[in-house]
Amino acid sequence: MTRLLLIGPPGAGKGTQAVRLAEAYGVPAISTGDIFRSNVKNETELGKQAKAYMDAGDNVPDSLTNALIRDRLAESDAEHGVLLDGYPRTEDQVRELDAFLLGHGQALDVVVELVADPDIVVERLRKRAVEQGRSDDDEAVVRHRLEVYREQTEPLIDLYENRGVLVKIDAIGSVDEVTERITAALAERGISLPDAATR
Ligand code: ADP
């Protein structure tokens, strides 16, 4: 019954850690970025609506994002825990998530903030642009995504800190090191890895 949220600037490694943590804790990783990208690829109506915002490095409007996440969280695999990656990223999305969780008698256990220096994330994304060819990893777009993060998402960190659920993790280091830091911090909060044999 673990409900976690990963928050941090673009390039901090949320997607990479989300996949590993979801596997380790036995909960589905739900990434709004991945869901949008697959909709763009499959040219769905949602994908068509989201594409221009994504290419520009802007947030997709809350109305679209909230509707999408409401449907996803209502699926049966999300009943017993989730790992949210990239959602919520605006105050309006926090309100939506709060209402959903409250309505289902659920709550977030921990919000993990991946802390990374902007220069380092810009450099990581420059590499990813070459390796994966993501259309929003162009340098000017990356800078804009960082600005959008600072304006719209960073305020959520204080909000979660005030609720007493925030854990800050240094995101600079190897992928394994960062995963270990997160699992250690979660263990301190009473969230331990399920016994591999019982999974
Ligand atoms: P990153 O964290 O590296 O910016 P994501 O894969 O999380 O990458 O997001 C890529 C793009 O998808 C964002 O720039 C935005 O356009 C869109 N997106 C993802 N999640 C959300 C969200 N919760 N609200 C609005 N737009 C989103």
Residues whose N, C-alpha, C, O or C-beta is under 5 A from the ligand:
A	BS01	ADP	P9 P10 G11 T32 G33 D34 F36 Y53 M54 G57 D58 N59 V60 T65 G86 Y87 P88 R89
